Amino acid sequence: MQEASLQLTSLSCPSCAETIGQVLKRQKGVEDATVTFATSRVKVTYDPSVISLDAIEKAIAKTGYKVISSS
C-alpha cells in the first residue's frame, strides 16, 4: 500500500468533502480516503498495482475539484 496527501482547490462545503471521500473509497485499489474540509486536503491509501495516482486524481476531477499538488 502507498499513501498520498493531495491538496485540492478550495472545497466549498463539508458535504463536498464527504462526496470526494465516498467516490475515492469506491475506486478499486483505494483502501482508505480521508478528506479534510478545513484544509482542502485528501489523504489516500491505495494499492499502486491496482490504481495509479493519476486515476485517483481523475476520479477527484469528476467531482468538480482539482488536485493542485501532491506529496
C-alpha positions in Angstrom: 0.0 0.0 0.0 1.1 3.5 -0.7 -0.1 6.8 0.9 -0.5 10.2 -0.8 -1.5 13.6 0.5 -3.3 15.7 -2.1 -4.0 19.4 -2.0 -7.3 20.3 -3.7 -8.8 23.5 -5.0 -10.8 25.1 -2.2 -13.7 22.9 -1.1 -17.0 24.8 -1.0 -18.7 22.8 1.7 -18.3 19.8 4.1 -20.7 17.7 2.1 -18.4 18.2 -1.0 -15.5 16.8 1.1 -17.7 13.8 2.1 -18.6 13.2 -1.5 -15.0 13.1 -2.6 -14.2 10.7 0.1 -17.0 8.4 -0.9 -16.1 8.5 -4.6 -12.5 7.6 -3.8 -13.4 4.8 -1.4 -15.4 3.2 -4.3 -12.4 3.1 -6.6 -10.8 -0.4 -6.9 -7.4 -0.3 -5.2 -8.2 2.5 -2.8 -8.1 1.2 0.8 -8.9 4.5 2.6 -9.5 8.1 1.8 -9.9 11.0 4.3 -10.8 14.4 3.1 -10.4 17.4 5.5 -12.7 20.3 4.6 -10.8 22.9 6.6 -7.6 22.4 4.7 -8.9 21.0 1.4 -6.6 18.0 1.7 -7.1 14.4 0.9 -5.1 11.6 2.5 -5.5 8.4 0.4 -4.1 4.9 1.0 -4.1 2.9 -2.2 -2.5 -0.1 -4.0 -0.4 1.3 -6.9 -0.5 -2.1 -8.6 -4.3 -1.7 -8.9 -4.9 2.1 -9.3 -2.5 4.9 -10.2 -2.3 8.3 -8.6 -3.3 9.8 -11.9 -6.5 7.7 -11.9 -7.2 8.9 -8.3 -6.8 12.5 -9.5 -9.2 11.8 -12.4 -11.8 10.4 -10.0 -11.5 13.6 -7.9 -11.8 15.7 -11.1 -15.1 14.0 -11.8 -16.5 15.5 -8.6 -15.6 19.0 -9.8 -12.5 19.6 -7.9 -8.8 19.6 -9.0 -5.6 18.4 -7.3 -3.2 21.3 -7.2 -0.3 19.4 -5.6 0.6 16.0 -4.2 3.1 14.6 -1.8 
